[in-house]
Amino acid sequence: MNYDNMTKTDYALFVLRVGIGIMFFLHGYPKMIGGVEKWQSLGAYGMGSIGIHFLSTFWGFMAAFSECIGGLMIVIGFYLRYFSLLLFITMFVAVVTHLKGGDGIMGASHAIEAAFVFLFLFLVGSGKIAIKSD
């Protein structure tokens, strides 16, 4: 990594990645260690809101994985675009789940805001302060 060519944008992306990544790790860790029962209920609830009623355990695991492991990968900048896409999809499902559950726009606001952050990271990339810059 060549630190001589760092820009304010690289530092700003690093701060964003660390902040959002740590928060999503903390949000996803309890889901990840919750095991099969947690994954099944999470998957059935979330994916059921978009009309998908099969493989609930898999979908729940993927949501937990994208939040927990994806959060860590975003912090270090490893395969950032892949994990940002996973997290964007997870947040999209969360938005639909909140809206269909009657929570309204304010109830879905956290997921909407996070979806925009992950879409931004997907489009822009990790910057130079990353394990694997993309």
C-alpha positions as CSV (number, residue, x, y, z in Angstrom):
1,M,0.0,0.0,0.0
2,N,1.4,3.3,-1.0
3,Y,0.6,5.9,1.7
4,D,2.0,8.8,-0.3
5,N,-0.9,8.8,-2.7
6,M,-3.7,8.9,-0.1
7,T,-6.4,11.4,-0.6
8,K,-9.1,12.8,1.7
9,T,-11.5,10.5,-0.1
10,D,-9.5,7.4,0.9
11,Y,-9.6,8.5,4.5
12,A,-13.3,9.3,4.4
13,L,-14.1,5.9,2.8
14,F,-12.1,4.2,5.5
15,V,-14.0,6.1,8.3
16,L,-17.3,5.2,6.7
17,R,-16.3,1.5,6.3
18,V,-15.1,1.2,9.9
19,G,-18.2,2.9,11.3
20,I,-20.8,1.0,9.3
21,G,-18.9,-2.3,9.3
22,I,-18.5,-2.4,13.1
23,M,-22.2,-1.5,13.6
24,F,-23.3,-4.3,11.2
25,F,-21.0,-6.8,12.8
26,L,-22.6,-6.0,16.2
27,H,-26.0,-6.2,14.6
28,G,-25.4,-9.5,12.9
29,Y,-23.3,-11.3,15.5
30,P,-26.3,-12.3,17.7
31,K,-28.0,-13.6,14.6
32,M,-25.0,-15.5,13.5
33,I,-24.5,-17.3,16.8
34,G,-28.2,-17.9,17.2
35,G,-27.9,-21.0,15.1
36,V,-30.3,-22.9,13.0
37,E,-33.5,-22.0,14.9
38,K,-32.6,-18.2,14.7
39,W,-31.8,-18.5,11.0
40,Q,-35.0,-20.4,10.2
41,S,-37.2,-17.8,12.0
42,L,-35.2,-14.9,10.5
43,G,-35.4,-16.3,7.0
44,A,-39.1,-17.2,7.2
45,Y,-40.0,-13.7,8.5
46,G,-37.9,-11.7,6.1
47,M,-38.2,-13.7,2.9
48,G,-41.9,-14.4,3.6
49,S,-42.5,-10.7,3.3
50,I,-41.4,-10.8,-0.3
51,G,-43.3,-14.0,-1.1
52,I,-40.5,-16.6,-0.8
53,H,-41.5,-19.4,1.5
54,F,-38.7,-22.0,0.9
55,L,-35.2,-22.5,2.2
56,S,-35.9,-20.3,5.2
57,T,-32.9,-21.5,7.2
58,F,-30.6,-20.7,4.2
59,W,-32.0,-17.2,3.8
60,G,-31.7,-16.5,7.5
61,F,-28.1,-17.7,7.6
62,M,-27.3,-15.5,4.6
63,A,-28.8,-12.5,6.3
64,A,-26.8,-13.2,9.5
65,F,-23.7,-13.9,7.5
66,S,-24.0,-10.8,5.4
67,E,-24.4,-8.6,8.5
68,C,-21.8,-10.3,10.7
69,I,-19.1,-11.4,8.4
70,G,-19.9,-8.8,5.8
71,G,-19.5,-6.1,8.4
72,L,-16.0,-7.3,9.2
73,M,-15.1,-7.6,5.5
74,I,-16.3,-4.0,4.9
75,V,-14.1,-2.8,7.9
76,I,-11.0,-4.3,6.4
77,G,-12.0,-3.7,2.8
78,F,-11.8,-7.3,1.6
79,Y,-14.1,-8.1,-1.3
80,L,-16.0,-4.9,-0.4
81,R,-18.2,-4.8,-3.5
82,Y,-19.4,-8.4,-3.0
83,F,-20.2,-7.9,0.6
84,S,-21.8,-4.4,-0.1
85,L,-24.1,-6.1,-2.6
86,L,-25.0,-8.8,-0.1
87,L,-25.8,-6.2,2.5
88,F,-27.7,-4.0,0.1
89,I,-29.9,-7.0,-0.8
90,T,-30.3,-7.8,2.9
91,M,-31.4,-4.2,3.6
92,F,-33.8,-4.2,0.7
93,V,-35.5,-7.3,2.2
94,A,-35.5,-5.5,5.6
95,V,-37.2,-2.4,4.0
96,V,-39.9,-4.5,2.4
97,T,-40.4,-6.4,5.7
98,H,-40.8,-3.2,7.7
99,L,-43.1,-1.6,5.2
100,K,-45.3,-4.7,4.8
101,G,-45.3,-5.2,8.6
102,G,-47.0,-1.8,9.0
103,D,-43.9,0.0,10.5
104,G,-44.1,2.8,7.9
105,I,-41.3,4.8,6.5
106,M,-39.8,5.7,9.9
107,G,-39.8,2.1,11.0
108,A,-37.9,1.2,7.8
109,S,-35.6,4.2,7.9
110,H,-32.6,2.4,9.3
111,A,-32.7,-0.2,6.6
112,I,-33.3,2.4,3.9
113,E,-30.4,4.5,5.1
114,A,-28.1,1.5,5.3
115,A,-29.2,0.3,1.8
116,F,-28.0,3.7,0.4
117,V,-24.6,3.4,2.2
118,F,-24.1,-0.1,0.8
119,L,-25.1,0.9,-2.6
120,F,-22.7,3.8,-2.4
121,L,-19.9,1.5,-1.3
122,F,-20.7,-1.0,-4.1
123,L,-20.5,1.7,-6.7
124,V,-17.4,3.5,-5.3
125,G,-15.3,0.7,-3.9
126,S,-13.1,0.6,-0.8
127,G,-10.5,3.3,-1.5
128,K,-6.8,2.7,-1.0
129,I,-6.9,1.9,2.7
130,A,-8.0,-1.7,2.3
131,I,-6.8,-5.3,2.4
132,K,-7.9,-5.7,-1.2
133,S,-8.6,-2.5,-3.0
134,D,-11.2,-2.8,-5.8
